[in-house]
Amino acid sequence: MADTLSGRAARDGELRTVRRGRVVLISALIGFLLTVVWSARFVDETIGGTVADTLLGHDAAEAPIAGIAAGVVFAFVTGMAGTFTACNIAVFGALAPMIGDGAGRGERFRAALRPLGLLAAGMIPVSALYGALVGIVGTSMPQFSTTANVAGGLSPRSIQSMVAFGIVGLAMLYLGLAALKLVPDPFERRPDARTVFMGVLIGGFLIGRPYGLFRAMFRDAAESGNPLYGAAAFTLQSIGNIVLLAVLLLVMAVVFGSRVHRWLAAKPHRIAVLTASALIVAGVFTFLYWDVRLLARREIIPWYPVAPWT
């Protein structure tokens, strides 16, 4: 216990030598700039749509989902197509410092599986429960709404997106500040619980996600009235959403794990800075993009800076 406390004190002391305010300011600025340049159409349609069309062998946006088996495949493939969101990348950026040292590649591979398992333990129940709810409640849910977005107003699905992503963004921002010891860390003594909670946040993406291909799956599950199908489809959507990044993390662990571990161990505060930066960037981006910028797009607030290509 004494060694643990002295180690924590040493890390905290070293962290105080880092300009935490600068880390917060730079990370928040990057998050804000991402909201200015981010093009959802390019990410969702150009990248996501192309990947989904290629893997499915047809136009994913236009072709109907023909049955439960097709719906399950569609869910997994479209989850993979929507991999590269700012939130996903931030969560895996926060997991990267967990890559451990080991004598062999097999050891490092097994060590990297642990945080991925914890992430799945938080993500899968949320995805499955929400999918089952969609199968039960069905077409009455706000996300099912086809109400057009008009200037000066918010459709039910926009409100749901704002609430869901607003909570996710603020939670990520808080975890980032906690990593820098600027606010109390509820997971300080339970690092495994922090990873599970990050999985919960990834599962929560589905609650607000307006991604066109996801909405096609959502509407299919809602119209089916089958909670088991809804749970399976939403779970596979979430798994597909992280599988590519999970593979990348495992490859990093096997190929670069020892070097990453030595680099991080040389200055223990690096783990806190990297984790905090990833979470603050994603938290600021998610909240500003889905709450503040969205209000400007609906002309409810007067202006928000955006790049011309967005």
Secondary structure, 3 states (H helix, E strand, C coil): CHHHHHHHHHHHHHHHCCCHHHHHHHHHHHHHHHHHHCCHHHHHHHHHHHHHHHHHCCCCCCCCCCCHHHHHHHHHHHHHHCCCCHHHHHHHHHHHHHCCCCCCHHHHHHHHHHHHHHHHHHHHHHHHHHHHHHHHHHHHCHHHCCCCCCCCCCCHHHHHHHHHHHHHHHHHHHHHHHHCCCCCCCCCCCHHHHHHHHHHHHHHHHHHCCCHHHHHHHHHHHHHCCHHHHHHHHHHHHHHHHHHHHHHHHHHHHHHHHHHHHHHHHCCHHHHHHHHHHHHHHHHHHHHHHHHHHHHHCCCCCCCCCCCCC
